[in-house]
Amino acid sequence: MRRRANPAWLFVAPALAAIALFLFVPVFASLLLSFTDFDIYAVAALRNLRFVGFANYQTLLAEPLFWQALRNTLYFVAVGGPLSVAASLAAALLVNARLARCRPLFRTAFFLPVVTTLVAIAVVWRYLYHPRIGLINQLLAGFGVAPIDWLGDPHWAMPAILLMSIWKNFGFNMIIFVAGLQAIPERLYEAASLDGAGPWRQFRYVTLPMLAPTALFVAVMTMIGGFQLFAEPYVMTQGGPSNHTLSVVLLMFQEGFRYWNMGYAAAIAFVLFAILLAGTALQLKLRPLGGGPT
């Protein structure tokens, strides 16, 4: 007897076809591209395209500029990631507190930078960072601190980018933490209170364990976003000064769309993908023990 086809495949087939066409095919094409010397000459005529094997990867791993960009990106992830998660959790606890008033107003205010265009934010923060008339330097002058060239000093440029990025993006993770907090059963806090647990013990032994799955998701997404750092240095510093804010994605953009070394840029993309995959696997392996809301 002939087996009937599952009708569910008819419904998911268009979505699967779109995913294959617009995701898997471009990714596979980019992987093939990373083994070629595709450049502006190959754009003019494909006969100029040559297969170079792993030459792009060998050149990349021997390029000091790539390692500097990777160090900058790792610094952004290692310092900015925990700070962003901590700021998001603190904001979520504040707007979700029982005594908090006007919760929707504060949630909107904290989330507003996320949906604001980066160009508008860059205009404001470049004024704040201005070495002579910037508000930050004026505040520091009240404490006797000399003016700082935030975006022009190699020692301060990346921390300045980091601060702006945390302010812009922490609202998104705050909303996720708020959802996780609201999903924690109230009976757990009541039981902890009856056992004599104060606010700090309730937070440590109830809130944090129950938020573990949410925190893991936020940490992984924050890490992925940090490794994809591009818009902030591109708009604020163009990778300067002296490449101290150059990120891996910004380097990939410059190689691919400024110098038209598309094969080399594709190799950068897949090295970054390998780093992201390893970082995500490490976080999943080291995830804290805890249960989600039930």
VENFEN-V428155 format. One record per residue. N is the residue number from 0. SS is DSSP state (2 for helix, 1 for strand, 0 for the rest). PSI is psi in whole degrees, -180 to 180 (* if undefined). NEAR is the number of other ideal C-beta (glycine too) atoms within 10 Angstrom. Layout:
N;SS;PSI;NEAR + N;SS;PSI;NEAR
This chain:
0;0;134;3 + 1;0;132;4 + 2;0;133;5 + 3;0;143;6 + 4;0;144;8 + 5;0;119;9 + 6;0;-17;7 + 7;2;-32;8 + 8;2;-29;9 + 9;2;-31;9 + 10;2;-37;9 + 11;2;-13;11 + 12;2;-45;10 + 13;2;-42;9 + 14;2;-43;9 + 15;2;-38;11 + 16;2;-40;10 + 17;2;-41;10 + 18;2;-44;12 + 19;2;-40;11 + 20;2;-41;10 + 21;2;-3;10 + 22;2;-63;10 + 23;2;-41;11 + 24;2;-49;11 + 25;2;-38;11 + 26;2;-44;13 + 27;2;-40;11 + 28;2;-39;11 + 29;2;-37;17 + 30;2;-44;14 + 31;2;-37;13 + 32;2;-32;23 + 33;0;-14;23 + 34;0;15;18 + 35;1;172;20 + 36;0;40;18 + 37;0;120;25 + 38;0;-164;18 + 39;2;-26;11 + 40;2;-35;14 + 41;2;-28;18 + 42;2;-40;12 + 43;2;-39;9 + 44;0;122;8 + 45;2;-17;9 + 46;2;-16;8 + 47;2;-6;13 + 48;0;133;17 + 49;0;145;14 + 50;1;124;10 + 51;0;6;18 + 52;0;-131;9 + 53;0;18;12 + 54;2;-39;16 + 55;2;-41;25 + 56;2;-39;17 + 57;2;-42;12 + 58;2;-41;14 + 59;2;-47;21 + 60;2;-17;12 + 61;0;3;9 + 62;0;117;15 + 63;2;-32;8 + 64;2;-36;14 + 65;2;-42;21 + 66;2;-34;12 + 67;2;-43;15 + 68;2;-38;25 + 69;2;-40;19 + 70;2;-43;14 + 71;2;-43;24 + 72;2;-42;24 + 73;2;-38;15 + 74;2;-43;15 + 75;2;-42;23 + 76;2;-45;21 + 77;2;-35;12 + 78;2;-47;15 + 79;2;-33;23 + 80;2;-57;20 + 81;2;-38;12 + 82;2;-40;16 + 83;2;-43;26 + 84;2;-42;20 + 85;2;-43;12 + 86;2;-39;18 + 87;2;-44;25 + 88;2;-42;24 + 89;2;-44;13 + 90;2;-39;21 + 91;2;-41;27 + 92;2;-37;16 + 93;2;-48;14 + 94;2;-14;23 + 95;0;0;18 + 96;0;150;11 + 97;0;-35;4 + 98;0;-6;5 + 99;0;137;12 + 100;0;158;7 + 101;0;46;10 + 102;2;-48;13 + 103;2;-35;8 + 104;2;-46;10 + 105;2;-37;15 + 106;2;-42;19 + 107;2;-43;13 + 108;2;-42;12 + 109;2;-30;22 + 110;2;-17;18 + 111;2;-41;11 + 112;2;-27;18 + 113;2;-39;14 + 114;2;0;10 + 115;0;139;13 + 116;0;143;8 + 117;2;-31;17 + 118;2;-44;9 + 119;2;-41;10 + 120;2;-39;19 + 121;2;-39;17 + 122;2;-45;11 + 123;2;-47;12 + 124;2;-29;25 + 125;2;-34;17 + 126;2;-43;12 + 127;2;-35;16 + 128;0;1;23 + 129;0;130;17 + 130;0;-21;14 + 131;0;-46;8 + 132;0;6;9 + 133;0;144;20 + 134;2;-36;12 + 135;2;-45;19 + 136;2;-33;19 + 137;2;-38;13 + 138;2;-41;11 + 139;2;-31;14 + 140;2;-30;11 + 141;0;-21;7 + 142;0;11;6 + 143;0;17;6 + 144;0;133;11 + 145;0;152;7 + 146;0;143;15 + 147;0;132;17 + 148;0;85;18 + 149;0;-45;24 + 150;0;-8;21 + 151;0;-13;14 + 152;0;124;14 + 153;0;-27;13 + 154;0;-22;10 + 155;0;-12;16 + 156;2;-49;24 + 157;2;-43;23 + 158;2;-35;16 + 159;2;-44;24 + 160;2;-40;26 + 161;2;-45;20 + 162;2;-44;17 + 163;2;-40;23 + 164;2;-42;24 + 165;2;-45;19 + 166;2;-37;15 + 167;2;-34;21 + 168;2;-11;20 + 169;2;-23;25 + 170;2;-31;22 + 171;2;-48;19 + 172;2;-29;25 + 173;2;-43;27 + 174;2;-39;17 + 175;2;-42;17 + 176;2;-38;23 + 177;2;-43;22 + 178;2;-41;12 + 179;2;-39;23 + 180;2;-40;19 + 181;2;-19;11 + 182;0;-7;13 + 183;0;126;19 + 184;0;136;12 + 185;2;-25;8 + 186;2;-25;8 + 187;2;-41;17 + 188;2;-37;16 + 189;2;-43;10 + 190;2;-41;13 + 191;2;-38;18 + 192;2;-40;14 + 193;2;-29;8 + 194;0;1;10 + 195;0;12;7 + 196;0;129;16 + 197;0;-176;10 + 198;2;-42;11 + 199;2;-43;8 + 200;2;-35;13 + 201;2;-41;17 + 202;2;-41;15 + 203;2;-41;12 + 204;2;-11;14 + 205;2;-57;18 + 206;2;-53;18 + 207;2;-48;14 + 208;2;-38;17 + 209;2;-23;21 + 210;0;1;23 + 211;2;-48;16 + 212;2;-39;16 + 213;2;-44;23 + 214;2;-38;22 + 215;2;-45;17 + 216;2;-45;13 + 217;2;-42;23 + 218;2;-44;19 + 219;2;-45;17 + 220;2;-36;15 + 221;2;-41;22 + 222;2;-45;20 + 223;2;-44;14 + 224;2;-37;18 + 225;2;-41;24 + 226;2;-21;22 + 227;0;21;15 + 228;0;121;25 + 229;0;-55;14 + 230;2;-43;17 + 231;2;-54;23 + 232;2;-31;26 + 233;2;-41;19 + 234;2;-38;17 + 235;2;-43;23 + 236;0;-9;22 + 237;0;27;13 + 238;0;-11;21 + 239;0;-178;15 + 240;0;140;16 + 241;0;39;10 + 242;0;21;18 + 243;0;-11;20 + 244;0;16;27 + 245;0;123;26 + 246;0;168;26 + 247;2;-42;23 + 248;2;-37;20 + 249;2;-39;23 + 250;2;-42;26 + 251;2;-42;22 + 252;2;-44;16 + 253;2;-43;19 + 254;2;-38;23 + 255;2;-41;20 + 256;2;-9;11 + 257;2;-43;9 + 258;0;-6;12 + 259;0;33;16 + 260;0;73;21 + 261;2;-37;22 + 262;2;-43;25 + 263;2;-41;27 + 264;2;-39;24 + 265;2;-37;23 + 266;2;-40;29 + 267;2;-42;26 + 268;2;-41;18 + 269;2;-27;17 + 270;2;-42;19 + 271;2;-39;20 + 272;2;-42;14 + 273;2;-40;10 + 274;2;-43;16 + 275;2;-42;16 + 276;2;-43;10 + 277;2;-42;10 + 278;2;-41;17 + 279;2;-43;16 + 280;2;-38;10 + 281;2;-43;11 + 282;2;-39;13 + 283;2;-35;10 + 284;2;-35;7 + 285;0;13;8 + 286;0;143;14 + 287;0;150;12 + 288;0;138;6 + 289;0;160;14 + 290;0;149;9 + 291;0;174;14 + 292;0;144;14 + 293;0;*;8
